[in-house]
């Protein structure tokens, strides 16, 4: 066993437009962040590696189906839970997994575990479409594994796929809210699902989103400056219209009219 209010804009301004623009930019940034978090798929035990290329399920008949596990460690009270997850892996990949549980503390040598896995493969199987995982808990909150992949199964269980399985095993082994059976059931089921699906990078969408944000900001600044200039022009025009003409000399009236005309033509 494992160790235990409504914004108000100024007259002629764009207060509401400012709020809408800020909310739109914020929404795009949040969308980009959520895509990155989803892509990383973080959680207890660390992130799970991505499956970046397409794998083809082995054809029917590649496997001479066998049992699914040997539990010399006495970990599992209900082996059917473990087997259900392993069968999901088999159905997704066409590769039959086999789990060989050594007694806790039997060895911490990965080299010994790989050598044992090599010997067990020829003893247990009569095909090249199995994936054999030999597991040994060290009794101190960690474990070591060895494995062998049949030559035909290597088209599915490549180095990247092995890394994904290792990531899931590390995640679920360190999740003390689940049972020993669920550790391996979840590891195999989730690995089979993930390695047979390509996870595309969200970076192109994020770059496009950032470009849209930049364009929106430039457009917003340009519109705001235009509206501000119009507001100043209207205030100046209103001031001129409300001032009696007799307060200006002929020259002053002409200069004010010329100034207003010049501003309109800019």
N, C-alpha and C positions, 0 to 999 in steps of 0.2 A: 504494500500500500504506500501511497505517497505520504510524506511528512505533512503533518497537518497546517389751448386758445387759438384763435384764427389770426394769422398774420395780416397786418394792414400795410398796404403800399402807399408811398407818397403820391400825391397827384402827379399823373403823367409818368410815374415810375413803374417798377416791375417787381413788387414785393412778393406777390403770389407766384410769379414766374420764377423768382429766385428759389423759393422753397421747392417748387416742382423740379427744377433743374438739379438742386442738391440731392433730393430724394432719388432721382433717376440715376445720378452718378453713384450714390451709395448703394443702390440696388445692384448695379452692374459689378461693383467691387465685391459685394457680398456673394454674388453668384460665382465670381471667379474664385473666391476663397473656398466656397462650398465644394466646387469642382475639384480643387486641389486636395481638400480633406478627403473627399470620396475616393479620389484616385490613390491616395496614400493608403487608405483603408487601415488607419491606425487603430489601436486598441490595446488591451492588456496583453503583454507579451511582445509588443512591438508591431511594426508595420509588416504587411504581407507583400512579398515581391509580386511584380506584375507579370502577367502572361502576355508576351508581346508578339507572338506569331502563332499561326494556325496549326493545330495538330489534327491528324486524322485518326479516328477511332479504328482499332484493329478489327479485321473482319471476323464475322461469326466463324467459329471452328478453329480459331487460332489457339484458344485455350482448351486444354483438357481439364475441366473444372475439378477442383479438389476442395478439401476443407479450407477454412480461412484463418485459423489461428491455433497456436499451442501456448498454453498458459502455465508454464512451470513455476511462475512467480506467485500464482494464486491471487492475482489481482481482481479477477472478474467473477462476481456473483451471478451475473446474467450475461453470458456470452452472446446471446441473440442481439443485444443492443449494439455491441461492437460489430457483429457481422452485418447488421442492417446498414451501417454507414459504409462498410467495406464493399457491400454489394452495390451500393449507389455508385461508388468509385468504378467498379467493374462495368456497370451498365453504361457509364458515361465515357469510359476510355477503351473498353475492350481488353484491358489489362487486368488480370486477377491479382489482387494483393494478398499477401500472407503475412501475418504478424506472429513473430516468435518471441515470447516473453521469457527471459531468463530470470532466475531467482535474484532478488534484490542483493546488490553488492557482489555479485558473482565475478564481475570484471569491470574495470574502468578503461580498458585498452580498446580504442577504436580499431586498431590493427587486428586484435584478436577477434573482435566482433565481425569484422569484414571477412576474416579467414573462416570463421564458423559459418557465416552466411553462405560463402562459396561452397562449403561442404554440404550444408543443408539443402541447397538448391538442387543438386543432382540426386539427393536422397528423396526429396519430396515431390519433384515434378518431372514430367515427361514431355515438356514443351518449352519453348523459349518466349512465352508470353506472360510469365508471372513477374511480379515485383515482390521480393522478400525483404521484410524489415525485421531485424533482430534488435530487441530493445532490452536495456538493463538499467534499472534504477540504482543509484549509488547509496540510497538511504540517507542522503544529506540534502535533499531538496533539488537534486539534479539527476541527469541521466546521460547515457551514451548509446549510440546506435551504430550498427553496421547494416549494410544492405547489398543486394545483388539484383540487377535488372537483366531479364532474359534478352537475348540478342534481338528478337522481334519486338519486344516491349520497349526497346530503346528509342523507337520512333516516336513514342509518346512520353515515356519517362526519361527525358533528357536532363541535362544539368539544371536548367531553369526550373523544370517541373519538380525535381528533387528539392531544390531550394525553396519552392513554394510549400511543399509538404513539410519541410523542416520548420518553416515559419509558422505554419498552423499548429504543428505539434508543440512548439515552444509556447505559443499563445495559450493553447488549451491546457497544457500541463501546468501552467502558472495561474490558471483560473480555478480557485478553490471553491467556487460556487457550483461546480459540476462534478459528476461522479467519475470514477476511473474509467468506466465503460464509455461514458460520453466523450472523454478526452480523445479516444481513438476513433470512435464513431464520427465525431465532428471533423476530426483531422482528415480522414479519408474522404468523407462526403464532400467537404468544402474544397479539398484539393482537386478532386475529380471535376467538380463544377468549374473551378477557376482555370485549370490548365487547358480546358477545352474551349475557353472563351477568350478572345483577344481583347485586352483592355487598352483602348486607344488613349493616347496622351491628350489631356485637355488643353495643352499649351497653345495650339492654334486658336482655339475658341477664346482663350484668355487674352491672347495678343489682339484678336479682333475686338474684344470687349474694351480693352484699354485704348485701342485706336478710336473706337466710338466715343469713349469718355473724353479723349483729347479733343476730338472734333466738336463735341457738345460744349466743352468748356470754352473753346475759341469762339464758337457761335454765340454762346451766352454773353461773353465779354463784349463782343462786337455789338450785339443788340442792346446791351446795357449802356454802352457808351453812346450809341445812337439815340436812345431814349433820353439819356441825361442831357445831351446837346439840345434835343427838341424841347425839353422842359425849360432849359435856360432861355432858349429863344422865345418861348411863350411868355415866360416871366418878364423878359425885357420888352416884348411887344405890349403886354398888359400895362407895364409901368409907363411906357410911352403914351399909350392911349388914355391913361388916367391923368396924365399931366396936362394942364391947360396950355394951349399954344402960346398964350401971351407971356408965359414964363421963359420962353426961349426966344432968342433973337433969330433972325433969318438964317444966319450962318450956323447956329447950333442945330436948328431943325434940319438943315441940309446935311450936316455931319451925322446926325442920328439916323436919318433916312438912308444915307450912304452906308453907315455901319451895318444897319439891319439888312440891307440888300446884299452886302458882301458876305455876311454870315449865312444868308439863305443860299448863296451860290457856292459855298464851300462844300 
